[in-house]
Amino acid sequence: MKILNLELLAFQIFIFVVVVCYSWTPIAVFCIPVFIMIAFAATKLKILNYILLSYVVLIFLVMYTLNNQIMYVEWARNLLFIPLIGVSYVLGDWLTRNSKLIRPVAMCFFLSSTVVVLYTFLIAVPSDWALFLGERRGYMAREYLFFGRFFEFSLGVTHLNLYINFCLVLIVAAMVNFGAKKIYFFGLFLFVILGLLTQSRSPALFALIILSGYLIYQFSIANKKTNYLLILLFVIFSMVLLLSPIFMFSDIFSSSRFSAEGMTDVSRLIFFAKGWEHMTSEPWGNSLLYTDPTMPLLNYHNTFLSIGNRIALCAFFIFLILFLFSAFQINNFKNVKLKATLFLLLYFCFHNFMIEDVIKFDAFVLFVFLVLVTYVRRMAFMENRFGNAIK
């Protein structure tokens, strides 16, 4: 077997483990063979760039702020953040040098996420329908999905929606690159329905934004722009017609997240405000989630705030800057398909960073973002150096 194939296999194993495991522990174990496989090629890495420096600063912040972590689980998770950062940088750089292997890597991400979604709906949810359909809207999960201890609490459907949204964005990205095939429309329909079954607003909003983005992309490159403009207006109008009865008959749908009461729920804003208060009062990492007895929190429902609280205020700004720099660089790419695909992935990360604490149980969203940032920076460097040679 060629070395390149061994590297691909090592990355695919690591990707599968990161995506399907709710526990962070396997990250530390499975990153070892990945590092061994690519150690000999370390000289190929572009070491002097702001992304690598940012990742090094994050690692030092993790190490420096460990003493401020009161709860063991927080400090352990922060330590496991280090190998995830390392592998993300290596994989992002590796993909730019082996662009023909992007497709099998993307397929590994997609199949792993699909396994989580189907297993949850076919195995986990039927074991406790009352929990899934109740006010808590959750499901019982094992630490390693297929085996391991059950968590003492149920996972909310927001975690499930992360995987559904990721499958949606990869399908739309495939439509951008390979055309609108029937299998893609079937996949879109399936995952949109599964998202709506979770009774959450996030997958509905995400699907609308992603599909609108795809239609805008088609509008920008098509000769018959009027057709795509009309389709976009039809999609938006259909969503309004679909949701309007829910608002009109709010007494019937009072328990739904799509009801008028659910749409005007501002509890997340309260969580955000509390997260900002904690972060600014303890800027070098803290475990202040449980300090207010009148409003007990399991997480801040926002990844930026969670990173700022659990690592450091400086880390909060590093992630914001990485998002902004990545968006700016993607916008300057000349390859339209590449630009659209990367914007889709970047929006997926931003959307889920804003609505959930993805470092708690869903390390794969962080992994996708860190790989994406590294890939975008290296591609921007190559395009500036070689111009239109990049396809």
N, C-alpha and C positions, 0 to 999 in steps of 0.2 A: 504493500500500500504506500502511495506517495505521501511525503510529509504534509503536503497541502491538504490531502484528504484526511489525514490524522488530525490536523488542526481543525478542520471543519467539524469532524466528529466530536472532538473535545468541546468545541463551542456549542454544538447542538445539545450535547448532554447537559452542559451547564445551563443553557437556555431553558431546557425542559424542566430541570430541577427548580430553577428560580420561578418559573411561571406556575407550576402546579403545586408547589409547597407553600402553605400559609406560614410555615416556620422559617425564620432566617438562618437557623443553625446549619442546614445543608450547604448554604452558600460558602461557608468557610471550608467545608470538606471538599466540595466539588470544584472549588477554584484552584486547588492544588495541581491536579493534572493539567488544567488549562495553562497555568503559569509554567509548568515543566515543558509543555509542548511548544510554547512560544519563546522560551527563555533564550534559545540560540539565535532568535531573530530580533533580539532587543535593539540591536544597532540600527535596525531599519526604522525605528520609531523616531518621529520628529519631536525631540525632547524640549526644544526651546520655543514654547508657544504659551499663550495665556491660558489655554484650557488645561494643560498639564500643571501649570503653576496654580491655577484655581483648585484643581483636585488635590495637589500637595497641601495647600493651605487648609482645605477641608479635613484632610487626614490629621494634620497637626492640631486643628481645632477639636477634633474628636478626642485625640489623646489628651489635650490640655484640659478639656472640660469634664473628663471622667470623674474627677474628684467632687464635682458639683452635682452628680447624679445620686439622689437619695435612694431611688428604687433600683434594685439589681437589674430588673428586666430592661430598664432604659439604658443602663450602661453597657449591658451585654449587647443590646441591639446596636448601640453606637459603634462598638468594636467591630461588629459584623458588617457595618457600613464600609469599612476600609477595604476588604477584598472585593466588594461589589464595585467600588470606585476603580480599583486597579484593573479588574477584568473589563469593565466598561470602556476604559481608555484603550486598552489593547485591542478589543474587538472593533471599536469604531475605526481605529487606524488600520487594522487588518482588512476591513471591508473596502476601504478606499484603494488598497493595493491589490485586491482580489475582487473586483466588481462583478465578475461572472458568478460569484458565489453568494451574491446578495439574495438571489431568489430562494435557494435552499434554506438560508438563514431565516428569511421572512416566512417561509412555509413552516419552519419549525416553530416559530413564534405563534403562527396562526393555529396549527394543529394542537399545540400545547394548550392554548387558550380555549379552543373548542372542546378539548377533553374536559377541562374544568367546568365549562358551561353545561355540557351534556350530562356529566356525572352529577352535577348539582341538581339539575332538573329531573333526572331519571332515578337517582338513588337518594340523595340527601333530602330533597323537598318532600317526596312522598312519605318519608318516614315520620314527618310531623307537619301535615297540611295546616293544622290550626296555627302553628307558629308562623308559617310562611304567609298565610292569609290574614293573620291578626294584625293588631296595631303595631307590634314590634317589627313585623315583616322581615323575619330572619330565617335562618336554617342552621342546623347543627353541623359542624365541620370537624373533620379530623386534622390533626396537625400537618400530616403529609398527604392529605387528600384521600388516598386509598387506604391508608393504615395509620397507626399511631394513636395517641390519646385523643379523646374528644376534648374540645375546649369546654371550660366550665360555663361558658356563656355562648349564645348563638351569634353568628356573624350576621350583620345587617345586609339587606339586599344591595346596598351601595357597593359592597365589595364584589358581588356577583356582576353588577353593572359595569365595573371596570373591564372585566373580561369580555362582556357582550360588546361594549363600545370599541374595544380593541379589534375584535373580529370584524365589526362594521367598517372601521377605518382601513383595515387591510384589504377588505373586499373592494372598497371604493378606490383605493390606491391601485389595485389590480386593474380596475376598469379604466383608470387613467392611462396605465402603461400598456394594456393588452386589448383594450376595446370593451364595449358593453356586450358581454356574452350572456346567454340565458342562465348559465350556472351561477353567474354573479348576481343576477336579479333574484334568483331563488334564495341565495345566501342572504341577501339584503332583507328579503321578506321574512325569512326564518328568524334572523337575529332581532329585527325590529319587533316582531310579535313576542319573542322571548323577553325583550326589554320591557314591553308594555305589561306583560304578565307580572312583573315585579312591582307594579303599581307605583313606580317611581317617575318623577319628572325628568330626571337627568338623562336617561336613554332616549326619551322622546325628543327633548331639546337637542341632544347631541346628534341624533339621526337627522333632524331637520336642518341643523347647521352644516353637517357634513354633506348631505345631499345637495343643499343649496350651493355649497362651495364647489361641488362637482359640476353642477349645472353652470355656474359662473365660469368655471374653467372651460367647459365645452363652448360656452358663449364666446369666450375670448379667442378661441382658435378656429371656430367653425365659420364657414362661408354663409350658412343660413342662420344668422344670429337671431332672427325673429322667432324661429321655432323654439330655440332653447330659452328665450326670454318668456315665451308663452308657457312653456313647461314649468319654469321656475314659479311664475305667478300662479299656475294651477296647483303646484305643490303647496304653496303658502296658503292659498284659498281653501284647499282641501283640509289642511290642518286646522284652519279656523272653523270650518264647518264641523269637523270632528270634535273639537273641544267645546264649541259653543253650547251644545245641549247639556254638557256637564255643569257649566256655569248657570244655565237657566234652571236646571233641576237640582240645585245644590243641596236641597233637603234629602234627595234620594242618594246623592253621591257624597254625603257629608263626611264619610270616613275615608274618602279617596284623597290621595295626594294631588289629584287634578281638580278638586273642588275649589270654590272661591276661598274657603278657609285655608285649604292646603297651600294654595298659590300665594296667599298673603302671610304665610308663616315666616316670622323673622327670627326664629330661634337661632338659626345659623349665624346671623349678624351678631347676636349676643355672644355666641361662642367665639367669633372672630375678635370681638372687642376684648373679651377676657383673655384670649391668647396674646393679643398685642400688649395688654396690661402686664401679663406675666413675663413676656419676653423683654420688655423695656425695664422692668424692675429687677430682673435677674439675667443680664445680657450674656453671661458666660455659661449658659446651660442650667436647667433646673428640672424639677419634677413637681411642678405646682398645679397639676391637673386637679387635685382633690382638695384644694384649700378652701373652697367656698361650699359650706354645707347646704346652702339654699339652692345651689345649682351644680350638682355633681357632674363631672365630665369624664368620659372615657377617652375622648380625643378632641382636638380643636376643630375637626372637620375641615382642615385646610393644611396642605402639606408645607407651604411656605412658613406658616406660623409654627407648625410642629417642628420643622427643622431649626427654626430660630430659637425655639424653647429648649429642644433636646440637645442641640449642639451649641449654637451661639448666635447672637444677633448678627454677627458678621456673616455667618453662613446664610442667613435669610437674604441678605443683600447680594451675596455671591450667586445664589440661584436666580434671583430676579434679573441680574445683569446677564447671566448666561442665556436666559430666555430672550432678552432684548437683542443681544448680539447675534444670536442664532437667527432670529426673525429677520434682522437687517441683512445678514449674509445670504440667507435663502432668497430674499427678495432681489438680490443682485445677480443670481444665477441666470445664465442665458438659456439653459436647457429647460424648456417650459414644463415637460413632464416631470423632470427631477424636482423643479421648484414646487409644483403642485403636490407631489408625493410627500416631500419633506414638510410642507406647510400643514398637510393633513396630520402627519405624525406629531408635529410640534403642537398643533391645536389639541390633539388627543391628550398629550401630557399636561398642557395648561388647563384644560377643562377639568381633568381629574385631580390636578394639584389644588384647584380652587374649591372643590366640593368634598374632598375626603383627605384623611390622613393616610397617604399611601405608604408611609414608611412603617405603619403598624403591622399590617398583614399582607400587603401587596407590593413587595419589593420589586416586582417586575416592571411597574410603572416608572420607578426611579431608574431601573436598569435601562429601559428603553430611552429615557431622556438623556442619561449620561452617555450612552452609545451614540445617540443622535447628535448631541452637541459636538462630540469628538469628530464624527464623520463630517458634519457640516463645516467645521473649521478647516479640516484637511482638504475637503473638496474646494472650499473657497480659496485656499492657498494654491491649489493646483490650477484652478481656473484663472486666477490672477497671473500665475506663472506661464501657463500654456494657452490661455484664451479658449478659443473654440475647439481645441483639440479634445476637450472632455465631452463625452457623449453619454 
